[in-house]
Amino acid sequence: MHESTLHRLFPSAKFDEPLKRYTAWKIGGPADALLEPRSVDELIEAAEKAREHDVPVTILGGGTNVLVRDGGIRGLTIRLAKSLTNVEVEGTRVTADAGVLYPVLANTTAGRSLAGLEFATGIPGTVGGAVYMNAGAYGSETTEVLDWADVFRDHEVVRMKNEDLDLSYRHSALHENPGWVVLRAGYTLTSGDASELKARIKEFRTQRMNGSPNRPSCGSTFKRPPGDFPGRVIEAAGLKGTRVGRIEVSPVHANYLVNLGGGTAEEAIELIELVRQRVRERLGIELEPEVRVIGEP
Ligand SMILES: Cc1cc2nc3c(=O)[nH]c(=O)nc-3n(C[C@H](O)[C@H](O)[C@H](O)COP(=O)(O)OP(=O)(O)OC[C@H]3O[C@@H](n4cnc5c(N)ncnc54)[C@H](O)[C@@H]3O)c2cc1C
């Protein structure tokens, strides 16, 4: 696609924008066009226009569970974190736009004496990304509190119920439907005591700070293998501290592959494959990546 066509179609986008500025791993080549829509209408209009002109569309939330490859992303990338951030509370029902950050939602709901989303404090992505991944922590996950999500699909917004979203461990129906976009989500919580909920959030945060490396990463790189933990398995395979270029298996928590500064997506992919191969050879365990790899090599 010629650059001037993208300029004409999406005049408020940023062009040739390095995506490493928008990912937790601080890795990622340029987006041809990066749009941060200020409203759901602007998002839908851009998505429709893109489809009409055969421009591929990629959705980015907080960029906390993606590995954007070094060649970047062709066509239009729509980033929802920091735009689309409205939260509405009515009794125990909460509606949050796709771009609301999960830790913010945890704080907001706890402050309104609503229990159920305290676990979200440890998950740095957006509501949209959390539905996509069925994100979870500390023994809870999104599906336990999510009622519905408004999903833009095939020219219309469909309110999909929890049971139609096919939510399971770090999976949703959106994985099989790359054109779908989560616009907002509805949760039902329970009444609680604000100060107790805030104390719980604080406790979760302290646990996090003590157990996580203080370097750019995508959090957990691999999913839990049956009956085990990827961090334990990788450590048992003797891989803590293993490096490819500037990406390292963290000595603090082996399921975090950290960027030591200047690391590339190709190095991260090589290290992911190396870890999988060694764990398979040494322990006979198959590790599946949790991180979503997108973009061009
Ligand atoms: C330090 C750290 C700790 C973490 N801890 C946890 C944890 O405890 N538990 C956990 O589950 N995860 C954890 N994660 C991973 C990550 O935060 C979650 O997977 C999160 O839900 C991803 O949300 P995001 O908005 O950043 O999505 P992104 O990384 O931007 O995108 C992830 C995928 O979702 C898609 N997507 C995003 N938004 C939308 C949307 N609106 N509509 C359609 N598709 C969309 C993207 O296209 C992409 O395929 C951690 C990450 C980091 C960096």
The ligand as an SDF file (V2000), in Angstrom:
LIG
                    3D

 53 58  0  0  0  0  0  0  0  0999 V2000
    4.8130   -7.2010   33.7590 C   0  0  0  0  0  0  0  0  0  0  0  0
    3.6550   -7.9710   33.1770 C   0  0  0  0  0  0  0  0  0  0  0  0
    2.8890   -8.7770   33.9990 C   0  0  0  0  0  0  0  0  0  0  0  0
    1.7910   -9.4830   33.4700 C   0  0  0  0  0  0  0  0  0  0  0  0
    1.0470  -10.2570   34.3110 N   0  0  0  0  0  0  0  0  0  0  0  0
   -0.0390  -10.9150   33.8140 C   0  0  0  0  0  0  0  0  0  0  0  0
   -0.8760  -11.7100   34.6830 C   0  0  0  0  0  0  0  0  0  0  0  0
   -0.6830  -11.7990   35.8700 O   0  0  0  0  0  0  0  0  0  0  0  0
   -1.9380  -12.3480   34.1270 N   0  0  0  0  0  0  0  0  0  0  0  0
   -2.2220  -12.2710   32.7890 C   0  0  0  0  0  0  0  0  0  0  0  0
   -3.2140  -12.8610   32.3530 O   0  0  0  0  0  0  0  0  0  0  0  0
   -1.4420  -11.5450   31.9660 N   0  0  0  0  0  0  0  0  0  0  0  0
   -0.3630  -10.8680   32.4410 C   0  0  0  0  0  0  0  0  0  0  0  0
    0.4190  -10.1250   31.5900 N   0  0  0  0  0  0  0  0  0  0  0  0
    0.1360  -10.1300   30.1430 C   0  0  0  0  0  0  0  0  0  0  0  0
   -0.8230   -9.0440   29.6690 C   0  0  0  0  0  0  0  0  0  0  0  0
   -0.8550   -7.9230   30.5350 O   0  0  0  0  0  0  0  0  0  0  0  0
   -2.2560   -9.5870   29.4750 C   0  0  0  0  0  0  0  0  0  0  0  0
   -2.2850  -10.6370   28.5570 O   0  0  0  0  0  0  0  0  0  0  0  0
   -3.1990   -8.4850   29.0110 C   0  0  0  0  0  0  0  0  0  0  0  0
   -4.5360   -8.9610   29.0890 O   0  0  0  0  0  0  0  0  0  0  0  0
   -2.9200   -8.0070   27.5810 C   0  0  0  0  0  0  0  0  0  0  0  0
   -3.6600   -6.8180   27.3790 O   0  0  0  0  0  0  0  0  0  0  0  0
   -3.1450   -5.6810   26.3790 P   0  0  0  0  0  0  0  0  0  0  0  0
   -4.1900   -4.6400   26.3370 O   0  0  0  0  0  0  0  0  0  0  0  0
   -1.7870   -5.2330   26.7270 O   0  0  0  0  0  0  0  0  0  0  0  0
   -3.1280   -6.4780   25.0130 O   0  0  0  0  0  0  0  0  0  0  0  0
   -2.0500   -6.4000   23.8380 P   0  0  0  0  0  0  0  0  0  0  0  0
   -0.7490   -6.9480   24.3220 O   0  0  0  0  0  0  0  0  0  0  0  0
   -2.0170   -5.0280   23.2540 O   0  0  0  0  0  0  0  0  0  0  0  0
   -2.6890   -7.4010   22.8150 O   0  0  0  0  0  0  0  0  0  0  0  0
   -2.7680   -8.7890   23.0900 C   0  0  0  0  0  0  0  0  0  0  0  0
   -3.6840   -9.4290   22.0480 C   0  0  0  0  0  0  0  0  0  0  0  0
   -5.0090   -8.9420   22.2550 O   0  0  0  0  0  0  0  0  0  0  0  0
   -5.5210   -8.3280   21.0920 C   0  0  0  0  0  0  0  0  0  0  0  0
   -6.3550   -7.1870   21.5160 N   0  0  0  0  0  0  0  0  0  0  0  0
   -6.0280   -6.2160   22.4090 C   0  0  0  0  0  0  0  0  0  0  0  0
   -7.0610   -5.3670   22.5760 N   0  0  0  0  0  0  0  0  0  0  0  0
   -8.0620   -5.8140   21.7630 C   0  0  0  0  0  0  0  0  0  0  0  0
   -9.3860   -5.3690   21.4790 C   0  0  0  0  0  0  0  0  0  0  0  0
   -9.9080   -4.2730   22.0390 N   0  0  0  0  0  0  0  0  0  0  0  0
  -10.1340   -6.0730   20.5840 N   0  0  0  0  0  0  0  0  0  0  0  0
   -9.6310   -7.1720   19.9820 C   0  0  0  0  0  0  0  0  0  0  0  0
   -8.3780   -7.6450   20.2050 N   0  0  0  0  0  0  0  0  0  0  0  0
   -7.6100   -6.9750   21.0920 C   0  0  0  0  0  0  0  0  0  0  0  0
   -4.3040   -7.9000   20.2950 C   0  0  0  0  0  0  0  0  0  0  0  0
   -4.5920   -7.8250   18.9210 O   0  0  0  0  0  0  0  0  0  0  0  0
   -3.3180   -9.0310   20.6150 C   0  0  0  0  0  0  0  0  0  0  0  0
   -3.5210  -10.1450   19.7890 O   0  0  0  0  0  0  0  0  0  0  0  0
    1.4970   -9.3960   32.0930 C   0  0  0  0  0  0  0  0  0  0  0  0
    2.2880   -8.5800   31.2660 C   0  0  0  0  0  0  0  0  0  0  0  0
    3.3540   -7.8690   31.8010 C   0  0  0  0  0  0  0  0  0  0  0  0
    4.1750   -6.9880   30.8930 C   0  0  0  0  0  0  0  0  0  0  0  0
  1  2  1  0
  2  3  1  0
  2 52  2  0
  3  4  2  0
  4  5  1  0
  4 50  1  0
  5  6  2  0
  6  7  1  0
  6 13  1  0
  7  8  2  0
  7  9  1  0
  9 10  1  0
 10 11  2  0
 10 12  1  0
 12 13  2  0
 13 14  1  0
 14 15  1  0
 14 50  1  0
 15 16  1  0
 16 17  1  0
 16 18  1  0
 18 19  1  0
 18 20  1  0
 20 21  1  0
 20 22  1  0
 22 23  1  0
 23 24  1  0
 24 25  2  0
 24 26  1  0
 24 27  1  0
 27 28  1  0
 28 29  2  0
 28 30  1  0
 28 31  1  0
 31 32  1  0
 32 33  1  0
 33 34  1  0
 33 48  1  0
 34 35  1  0
 35 36  1  0
 35 46  1  0
 36 37  1  0
 36 45  1  0
 37 38  2  0
 38 39  1  0
 39 40  1  0
 39 45  2  0
 40 41  1  0
 40 42  2  0
 42 43  1  0
 43 44  2  0
 44 45  1  0
 46 47  1  0
 46 48  1  0
 48 49  1  0
 50 51  2  0
 51 52  1  0
 52 53  1  0
M  END
$$$$
